Each structure stands twice: as structure tokens, then as C-alpha cells.
Amino acid sequence: MNPIILVPFIFIMYLLLKEKGQKDYFLLNTIITSFLINILSDIISSSIISIFYKSNKGDAFIVIIELISVFIITLLLNLVLIKSPILRIIKSAKTPTFSIIEIYFYTVTISFIYFIQKFKAYTTLISGILLFLIIQAIIVIYFYLYTTKHQQAKFEKKLMLEQLDNLSQYTKQLDKDQKEMHKFKHDFKNILSSLNTIALSNDNPNLKKSLTELEGYSSQYFSNISMDDFKDLEYISNIYIKSLLISKLKTIKANGITCYFECKNDISHIDLNIFDLIRILGVSIDNAIEETAHQANGKIQIILINKNNQIDIIIKNTITKSIPINQIQQYGFSTKKKHEGLGMVNIQDIKQKYRNLLIHYNVLDKWFYTQISIINKGVIK
């Protein structure tokens, strides 16, 4: 079969396997990658076998050796693919860009193989050009991967900066509102106390009953909107960390999760890119919220310690089932159904950038621990 015929065959396979009315770039990329691995295995195997082709062994022996070598090379290429960032691109592709690059690479490769078979006199020249194109394609793919990753990081940083700026403004307004609320709460209690005194002196049981109900209702209302349980936030001078924590603590409270927050030392300077730290904290606290939100008595503890030139952030949450510590940082692992499990992987990627950043996970007595340690005056790798 002419190898060029396989190009439309790829699209036929894709159309037959994909769900009706949906674009599935993961499926398309998987099909093309499978064909690419197959053809690359043949090329590499043929090149190796050609070295031993002048052997006195029979053709049957060469065929067997070639089949074995193709199998081994295919296995090795698959292992390389699993370990490389290409697999992540294949899984997360939302546009046809990577598919187009793969199709181009495949089409050029099989075209040159066809010319090599047809014009045997120029085999060496065409093989050299084919090798050059393969190297060129690999460079293009890795350049695409680098550019995509760089642009994604730039976009995420810009988006996070906008979100943090908005959250910072919200935090300032919230601090102002909390102070006003404390004043009103104090005045309101004084007014209730005066009315209670009047009700008792006039011997008015109905008024006393109404005031008691109003006092109970108002106490519950003030408790729901107050951040008094998290007074230690005043020790956090870094506006970005404070903003994130206020947002997450309010989410925890809104979900009815029991939360203990402690910070007795000033948290201002941190020798770490603030956006990286915000991402780590955000993912870690979100994981704790998702784990405890559906528990009957879910609990979360967040503790910040600044001591001996080191900042330790401890996030603890109750768990209902055991979590395999050795698997949580692997790509695709998640305790949640239909979840890609990218959060822990992103944390691990950030961790690799710093020598002064340590992240430790542990499970003890139905609690999951995340400890983030930042040694100040650290050096970025």
C-alpha cells in the first residue's frame, strides 16, 4: 500500500471513533502519534538492520531480527513519550495546532520513504534529507511546546495579578467594613441593653420576649458575617497572602466547615515569587475544602509560623479514607471522580524552581497534612 493513502485513513479512523457532534483532539493526536511511532520504529529498525545486511544469514533470520527490533524500538519510543511533556500536550490539547504539526511531520516522512523506494539510486541523499527533516520536526515540536508553556504561564500570571489586585481592593474594603461593623455591633448591644432595662422596669413581658428573640437573631447574624474567628489575619502584612486567605476562609465558613486559623508572627517578606506561593496556597486550601465539604464533621486547620528565618505554612484537613502519599504528586492522580488531578503536579513543577522551598505531605490519625516551608534568603535554581 502506498503510505500516502494512510493520511486519509487517519481521518476516517478519527471520524469513526469520535463521539458524534464533538471535536476530540486527544483522540486525533493519539491516532497520529501511534502512526508516527510505528513509522519511526520502522525507519530506525531498517537503519540498524542495514548495518548487518551483508551477513551470511538467510533472509528469514533478518526478518525475525527486524520484527524484534521494531517491537523493542516501539516500546522504547512509547516510554520516551510517557516521560516527555508531549503526552501532556496530547491530553490537554484544545486546538488543532499540535495535530497539524503531527500531520505535517507524518506526511513529509512517508513521502520521503516513498521517494526512497522509487528512486533507489538516490537513497543516501534522500535518507540524509529525511533525517534532517526528522530533526527539524523534533525541534519544531519542542519549540511549540516551549512557546505554549511560556504563553500559558504569562497568561496565568497576568490573570492572577488582576485577580489579586481585585482581591486586594476587596480586602481593604472588607477591613473598613469590619471596623464599621464592630462600631455598629457595640452600639447595637448598648441599645438592646437599654431597651431590656426599660422592658423590665415597665414589666412588659411581650416587649422582653421580642427583645430576647431580636438579640438571639442579631447575635447569629453578626456571627455569620464576622471574621472575629480569624483575628490573627492582622499579623499578615503581605496584602496578596492576606487577600487569598480571607477569600478562602470565607469560603470555608460558607461551606459550614469548622476551621482553626493561627498566625502569631508577622508575615510580610517572603523570599519566593509571590505568584508561585499564591498558586501553591490556593491549590492546597482548595483541595482541603473539596475533601471536607461533604464530610459530616469536616475540619480544616491553617497555621502560619515565622521563626528562625523560615516561614512554615501548615494546612491540615480531616479525611474519610486513606490517601497514598507516593501517588498524589503523579500526573493524573486524583481522589475525586472525573478530575484530571493537575493541582499537585503544578505544585511539584513550582517546587522544582526553588532550593529554599520544601513541601511535605503526610497522613496521620485521619488528618491529611500539607507543610510548606520557605527558607528566606534562598537561591533559585
Secondary structure, 3 states (H helix, E strand, C coil): CCHHHHHHHHHHHHHHHCCCCCCCHHHHHHHHHHHHHHHHHHHHHHHHHHHCCCCCCCHHHHHHHHHHHHHHHHHHHHHHHHHCCHHHHHHHCCCCHHHHHHHHHHHHHHHHHHHHHHCHHHHHHHHHHHHHHHHHHHHHHHHHHHHHHHHHHHHHHHHHHHHHHHHHHHHHHHHHHHHHHHHHHHHHHHHHHHHHHHHHHCCCHHHHHHHHHHHHHHHHHHHHHCCHHHHHHHHECCHHHHHHHHHHHHHHHHCCCEEEEEECCCECCCCCCHHHHHHHHHHHHHHHHHHHCCCCCCEEEEEEEEECCEEEEEEEEECCCCCCCCCCCCCCCCCCCCCCCCHHHHHHHHHCCECCEEEEEEEECCEEEEEEEEECCCCEC
